[in-house]
Amino acid sequence: MIEKFIKNNSLRIIVKADASENKIHGWDNSRGALRISVKAVASKGKANKEIVKFLGKILKKRITIVSGFKSREKLLRIE
């Protein structure tokens, strides 16, 4: 499902931290990004680690955050 949104091994996401569950909500056409919520809080990089772990499990690939470390909008590299 997510694979269709990956372009040139990159994926743009919008994250909502401190949610009740890790979940993919779908594609946001107006912002050109995938909406995701994670259980971890947005403090000391916890939400970023959760994103990498969560999406890595789903895609079975290595995920790295390229930009947006302190923002809700992030650019990920999929390897």
Buried (B, 14 or more C-beta within 10 A) or exposed (E): EBEEBBEEEEBBBBBBBEBEEBBBEEBEEEEEBBBBBBBBEBEEEBBBEBBBBBBBEBBEBEBEBEEBEEEBEBBBBBE
